[in-house]
Amino acid sequence: MWEARHRAAGELHRFLRSAWEKKEETSDVVFLFENEIQVQMIREGHKSPLDTFWNGQGVLFIAEKKPVKIENGEQEEPSADESHALQNSLQEISGPIPLSVHKARQLLSSYIMAHNPNMDQLSIKKPVAVLPPLWVRCDSSDPEGTCWLGAEPIKTSINKFTGINTHVVSCKGPMSEKLPFASLEDLKRIHKGQHHSSVTMTKGFAQYDLFGSTTVENSIIESQSNVLVDFMWNMVDKILQKPPSSSTAALNIQVESGDQRSPVYQVYRELDFLLALAKGLKTGVTGWPEPLETRSAVDLVQELLNDLKSKLDGVNNTVNTNEAENLKGDVAAVERDVQAFSTERGDLDFTEQLWCRMRKSVTSYQDVVDCFTLVIQSLKHGDVQPWIHRGSSSSLSRIIQQSYSGTMEPVSLTGLAPIRMLLEIGLDKMKKDYINCFIGQELATLNYLDYFISTSVDLQEQVHRVRKLHHMLEIVVVCSVFLSLGHENLFPLTQSCIKYYKENPWNEKHVFQLPVRQSVVSSFYQHAHPQTWRVEIISGHGQNEVKTIWQLSSKPPMDHVVFDMPDVTMENTVIGDSDETLYCTTLVTCSQLHFT
């Protein structure tokens, strides 16, 4: 028996070490181990299924059952030790599948044994390679309802390996909030009984959904955007304690574009048209959106040219009031309720006015060709002499500059040239709009934003960077308008966004974090209930520290356990609702195994 256990420990260590060494060489983060087990490597900074109850950092391994294959509508026969949960419910092929608690304990035992430097019989190279933590999904088939088992190497400040921490996670639920919970003193007593410690300290954690509270229940970004606030504090007084004034608070901000009720929705539509042109330039096929104007694009452009010609002839004609207001609103790029945040631009040059008309009215490639043909002919004949901003980089701006001296080069309006010309003037205009917003509110300087408006990269990359600017605008407007954050908070948030997007691709799933004073968001949660509330009971210090975590949450904290759902809707519930059902999670860190 011992020989088999030693062999299993050696094989597991070699397998995990091989996967760990490949972390920079391959994008594949799932590795097959044995016949029925796969190991997933979660890279540092990536979303982890443990995030709901464990705050460990760095790379980690997750062991689980290989997905069940379904062929011809039939499922493979489950193995003998497969969990009762898997037998009673058909899992999705792509969903995570737990192992039996017995099998999980075998894996953890092999992992721990392989790290023992005194196990010469394992034939592992010395010194023993210290691997990332290993967590195993469990099927809760034991009386304790174990959902996860974990093992985490302990290292000193000088990166010296000293032992192993083991973790046991169990979860019960859903249960009614009306049922009595364990008191804080009961939890302390249980912790002391497990760890034989006379002195303990407590830490609290609570998470609130700011857009789920009654204060902003019908906010326009509720459906697609998510802003949570995390509170942490020491010395917990009671279960479900409200965060005290001494707690630290941090916003977790995830904003997605495209909500029709967003204050910057019109800016999004303008950007969306820009993206369609960029895609068309790349693929040769452009998807034209529904026009926003009833008049044709050619008529609108001809009207603009006529107005410029009249001014050149000395006739004092002006754009009608409605048209001027439309242009003004388009440039402001915000609705009236956010005009206090955004500064309107009143300096539209010719190419920007042309963009405003064309992007609302063109419905085909031929429309674009016809509009630019009108403009080129007017320039060639000297009918208009429009002004443009200094530094404009579009090809149309260059043609206009040439027209001043009557030295216009031949202009081709065939193939993709008209699409490129339209994309360029839109790109120029939107860059100025975004820069106007951020600089106008003193959230950034031109030097900080230079990366996003640079013309030294190709056109597709310029569009990609403008898309980043829009996401930054969405984030700042949400925090300004709906959370009423002041400049002292918006400035560091903007700097954080700039730093992230200079180093990473566009990603609306990214969660931006912003530390804030507890008083800044106190009005949002005083009469609300947390989505998650947690207490950590800690004893010991340094390498001898152990803890017990007890947590309540309104949503299932793990995605591989099948809970018996009551006949209630869980979608929008929070802790404290009259018909609330909760999930109680307990994580126990066992006493360390020290290797000498």
N, C-alpha and C positions, 0 to 999 in steps of 0.2 A: 504494500500500500504506500509506504513512504517513498519507494522508488518511483512510483507513478506520480505522486505529488511533486517530487523534485523535478521530474521530467516536464510536468505541466508548467511549473513555475519558470523553468528555463526557457521553454518555448514561448510563453507569454512575454517574458522580458525581451527576448530577441525580436519578437514580432512588433512590440510597441517601440522598441529602439529603432527598428528599421523604418517604421512609419514616422517617427519623430525626426529622423535624419532626412526624410524626404519632404519636410514641411515647406522648404523653399524651392523645391524642384518641381512640384506638381500642384495643380489646382484641385486634384482629386483628394477629398478629405475623408472618404469612406473606404475602409480597408476590410477585406473579408478575412475572418479568423475562424478556423475550424469549419465545420459544415453549416452550422446554424447561427453562428455569431458574427456580427460585423461590428467594427469599431469606427466611430466617427471622431475626427479631430476638429475641435472648435478652436479656431485661431484667435489670438488676442485681439480684443476690440470687436469681435463679431458677436451677434446675438446668441445667447445660450439658453437652453430650456431650464437651466438652473437659476436664471436671473430672478425668478419670482421668490426665491427663498434663501439664496446663497450669494454672497458678495465677493467670492474669490476672484482673483485676477490672473491673467496669463492664459497660456494654452492649456487645454484639458482634453482628456479622452472620455468618450461616452460609449459604453458597450451595450448592445441591444440585440434582439433577435433579428436575423436577416428577414426582410419582407417576404411574406407568403406569396408564392406565385399562383395565379389563377389562370388556368388554361381551359378553353372550351366551356367556360361557365362553371367549372368545378374547382374546388379548393383542395390543395394537397392535405393529406391526413396529418394532423398535428402529432408531434413527438410525444413520448410518454410523460416528460416533465414539463410540457407546455402548460401555461397558466390557465386557471379556470376562467379568468377574464377573457382570454383569447378564444377559448372554446365556446363561450356563451355569446360572443358577438363577432361579426365579420369585420375585420379591420380593413381599412383602405390599404391598397398595395403600397402606396407611398408613405403611409403613416408609420410612426414609430411603434415597435412591438416589444413589450418587456420580456425579460427572462424570468424564470422561476426564482424565488428567493434563495432556494437551495443552490441553484447554478450560480447566482450572483455571489453568494458567499464563497463558493469555490474559486471564482475569478479573483475576488478581493484577497483571499488567502494566498493564492499564487503570486499576486502582485506584491503583497507585503513580504512574503518569503523571498522573492527575487531581489528585494532591496536590502536584505540582511547581509552585510559584508562577511558574516561568519559562516555562511552556507557554502563551503568549498565544494560540496558534492553537486552543486548545480552547474558547474563548469561554465560560469559566467566570468567574463574578463574583469580583472581588477585594475583600478577601482571600479566599483559598481556604478553604472550610469544612472543618475537620478532622473527619473522620468516625470512628465507632467502628471497631475492628479488623474486618477481613474474613477469614473462614476459609472454605475451600472443601473439601468432601468429595471425595476422589480415589479412583479404583477400583483403585489398586495395579498398574496394567498396565505400568508402567515397570520396568526391571531393579532399581531401588532399592526397589521395593515402597512407593511414596509413598501414604500414606493421607490426609494433610491437607497443604494449603498455606495459610499465613497471612501477613497483612501487618498491622502494628501501628504506628500513628503514634507518634512520639517527641515528648514534651513536656517542657519544663523545669519547674522548681518554680513559675515564674510563668505557667505554662500557655502558653508560647510554643512553637509547632511548629517542630521542627528537622530532622526526617527520618522515615524509615520503617525499622522492623525487619521482616525477613522470616523466616518459620519454615517448616521442612520436617520433617514427621513421617513416619517409616516404621515398619513393624511386621513382625516375623517370628514365625511360630508356627503351631500349637503345636509346641514342641520339648521334648525330654527334658532333665530337669535333669542327667542323667548326661553330657550333651555338655559339653565345656569351654566356659566363657564367656570373653569377653575379660577380661583383667586390668585393674585400675585404671590401671596404667602404660600399657597399650595404649590405653585410652580417652583418657588425657591426651596421649599422643603424637599421636593422630588429631586431637584438638582443636587442639593447637598447630600442626599442619600446615595446618589450615583457616584459622586466625585469626592465624597468624604471631606468636604471643605466647610470651614466654619465662617468664612468671610466671602461674600459675593457682592458684585456690583451689577447694576442694570443699565441697559441702553434701550431707548425707545425709537421706533420708526413708524411714520404714518405717511401714506400717499393719498392725495386728493386729486380728483379730476376737476380742474377749474371750470371747464365748460359743461360739466355734468351737474353743477350746483344750481340752485334755484336763482342765484343772482344773475347768471347768464344762460339760463336754461335754453332759450331760443336763439342763442347767438348764431350768426350766419356761417360760422366755420365749424359748427359742432359735428357735422356729418363727415367731414374729410380731414379735419385737423385735430390735433391732440396736444393739449398742454397739461401736464401733470406737475404737481409740486410735491417734493419729498422733504419731510421734516425728520431730523435726528436730534436726540437729546439724551442727556445722562440723568440718572436717578428717576426711574419711572415710579409713579405713585400708585397707579391702579390700572387694571385692564381697561382698554379703550380710552385712556387718558388723552385729552386734547393736547396738542403740542404747546408747551409753555413758551413764554416770551424769550427764554434763554436758548431755544432750539435754533439750529441752523436750517436754512431752507434753500432749496435749489429747484429751479424750473427745468423741466424736461420738455422741450418744444419740438414738435414734429408737425410741419405744415405742408399740405399738398395744394397745388394750384388747380384751378378749374372749377371751383364752386361758384355757381351763378350768383350766389348771394354775397360773395366776397366784395369788399370795398374796392379791390383792385382787379375786379373781373374784366373790365374793359381793357386794362393793360394786358391781361392774360390773352384776350382775344387777339389783340394786336400782335403779341408775341407768337401766338399760335399760327397766325398767317405767315409770319416771318419764318417759322419752322417749316411750314408747308412749302414755301419757296425754296428753302435750303434743301429739303428732301427732293423736290423736283429737279433742282440743279444737279443733285447727285445721281438720281435714278432716271431722269429724263421724263418722268411722269409727275405732273403737279395736281394735287387735289384741291379744287377751288371751293371755298366755303360759300354759304348762302350770302348774297350781297346785303349790306346794311342800308343801301340807298335804293330808292325806286328809280332814280334817273340813271341813264347809262354812264359808263366810265368816260366815254368819248365826250359826252355832253358836259360832264363836270370838268374835265381837263380843258375843253375849249372855253368854258366860262372863265377859268383861271387865266388862260392866255389872253382872252379878251380884256379882262380887267387890267392885266399888266400892260397891254398895248394901249389902253385908254389912258393909263397913268403916263406912259411914255409920250403920248400925244398931247398931254397937258390937260386932259379931261379929269375932273375930280370925282371919279366914280369910286365907290367903296363896296366891299363885299357886304351883302345884306346882313342884317342883324342876326338872323337865325344861323346863317352859315358861319359867321364869326364866332357865335357862341358854341357851335358844334366843334369848330377847330380848337377853340380855347379849352373846351372840355376834354377833347382828345389829347391835347398836349399835357393838360394837368394830370391825366392818367389816373385819376382817382375820383370817387364820388364825393358829393358835398360833405359827407360826414367825416372824411379824412383830409379835407382840404387844409385843415390846420396843420397837418403833418407834411403834406406835399406842397411844394412851391410851384405855381404855374409858370410856364414859360411863355413869354410874350414875344419872343424873337424868332419866330418861324421863318426860315428862309424859303426860297422857291422850291427846292427839292423836297423839303419837309411838307410843305403845303401840297405838293404833287403826290407824295406818298399818302397823305391823309385822305385824299380823294380816291386814289386808285385802290388802296387796300380795302375800302368800303364798297367798291363798285365793280371791280373786274371779276368776270366770271369765266374767262377763257384765255388761252394763250393769245388768240387774235385780238382780244381787248387790249392786252399789254402792248402788242405790236402797234396797234392803231393809236394808242395814247402817246407812245414815244415817237411815233412818226409825226404827229401833230407838233410835239415839242421841238423835235429836230428841225422840222421845216420852218417853224417860227424863228428859231435861233439863226438858221442859215440865211433867212431873208431879212434879218435884223428887225423883225416885228417887235421883239421883246429883248430887254436887257436885264434879266433878273439878277438879284443879288444873292450871294450864297455866303455861308459862314467860312471864315478863314480856317483852313485846316481840314475841310471836308475832303474825304478820301475817295468818294465814289467816282466812277467813270463819267457819270452825267455832270458832276461838278467840274471835272476837267474839261469837258466839252463846252460847258457854259463859259469857263474862263477863256478858252480859245475864241469863243464867239465875240468877246469884247474887242479883240483886235482883228476880227475877220479872218482868222487863220484856222478855221475848223477842219479837222481831219475827217476823212470819210468814215461814216458810222454804219456798222453792220447791224441790222435788226433781224438776223436770221438765226436759226438754231436756238441755242440756249442763251444767247447774248441778251435778249430782252428780259429774261427771267433773272439773270445775273444783275442787270442794271437796276431792276426793281428791288431786288434783295439788298443791293448795296445802299440805296438811298434809305430804305427802311432801317437797315442796321445802323447807319449814321444817326438817324433821328432817334432811335430808341436808346442808343448809348448816351446821347445828350440828356434824354428824359431821366434815365436812372441816375446819372451823375448829378443832375440838378436836384433830385430828391435827397440823395445822401449828403452832398456838400451843403445844400440849403439848410439842412437840419443839423449841420456840424457833427455828423456821425462818421465822417471820413474825409480825408484830403485827397486831392487829385493824384498825389504820388502813391497813396495806398491803393487807389482804384486803377492805376495804370495798367496792371495785368489784365483787367477785364475789358479795357477799351483799346488795347494794343492792335495796331494794323500790321505788325510784323509777322503774324501767323496767317495761315490760309483762311479763306472765307468761312469754311465749315467750322473751324476752331473758333473763329470770332463769334459765330452764332452760338456755339456751345457755351462760350463765356458770358454772353449776354443772357442766356438762359439761367446761368448761375446768379447773375445780378437780379433777375426777376424773383428767384426763390428767396434771395436775401431780402428783397423788398416785401414779399409776402410775410416773412417772419417778423420783420420789424413793425409792419403795419398792424399785424395781429396783436403784438405785445403793446403797441402804443394805443390802439383804439379800444381793445376789449379788456386789457388788463391795466390800462392807464399808467403804464410804466413811464417814468421820467427819463430825461437825458442821461442821468447818472447810471441807469440800467441799460438803456438802449445803446449807448456808446460801446460798452464792453461786449454787448451781444453782437453788434455789427462787426467789431474787430474779430470776434470769435468766428463769425461766418466768413469774413474775408480770409482769415488764416486757413480755415478748413478748405475753402474752395480754391485757394491757390495751390493746395497740395492734393486735392482729390477731385474725381469727376462729379458731375451733377448727380445728386441723389436726394430725392424728396423723402426717402425713408429714414434718412439720418436724423438722429435726435440730438439737438443742440442743448447744451446744459448752461444754465446761468444762475450762479449763486445770487441770492437776494436776501435782504433783511426780512425777518419774519413779519414785521409790521407792514411791509409792502403788500403782502397778499392775505393778511389776516381777515379782511372783510369777505374774502371768497370762501373761507372754510369754517368760520365760526358757527354757522348754522347748518353746516353740511356734515356728511358722514364719510369717513375714509373708504377708499376701495380696498386698501390693505393696511392692517395695523399689526405691529410686531414688537415683541420684547425679547431682548437677549439677556440671559442671566449668565454672568461670567465669574469664574473663580480662577485663581492662580495668576501667574505673571509670565510674560515672555514665552519661552519655549514650553513652559508648563501650563499655559493658559488653556482652559477648556470652557465650553459654553453649551447652553441649551437655548434654542430659539423656539418660541411659541408664536404662531402667526394666525390671524384671521384674515380671510379674503372673500370678496364677493364673487370671484370667478375661480374655476378650477385651477389650482397652481401647477398642475402637470397635465401633459397632453397624451399620456399613454395609459392612464388608468380609467376604466369605465365605471363611473359613479352611477348609482341608482337615482336618476333624476326625479324629483317630485313633480306634480302637475302644476308648476308655476313657471312664469317667464323670467329667465335670469338675465335677459339682455341688458336692461338698464338699471338693475338693482345695485344699491350700495349699502354698506353696513349701516344699520339703523332704520331701514324701511320697515314698515309694520309687518309686511309679509316676507321679510328677508330670509333667505337661506344662505348659510355661510359654510366655508371650508376651513377646517382647523388643521394646520400643518405644524408638526413638531420635528425639529432637527436637533439631534443630540450628537455632539462631538465627544467621542469617547476619550478616555485618558490615553495619552500618547504611548506608542510603543517605541522605546528608546533602544538603540543598538549600541552595544559597547564592545 
